[in-house]
């Protein structure tokens, strides 16, 4: 039985949605605000809100996982 993994781009998620960068990744990220000056989305680690990364809107993200 194959698992179906939903894949989309970061720009298509709503603010506050959870996602992973790869299907096997342990880290879960939360989409935050768009930073106009650097043209990227601010995203926080779901388990450590002080851990922040910036991703391009076209970043491929994975959904439909258990957290």
Secondary structure, DSSP 8 states (H G I E B T S, - for coil): -----EEEEGGGS-TT-EEBSSTT-S--EEEEEEETTTTEEEEEETTEEEEEEEE-TT-EEEE----
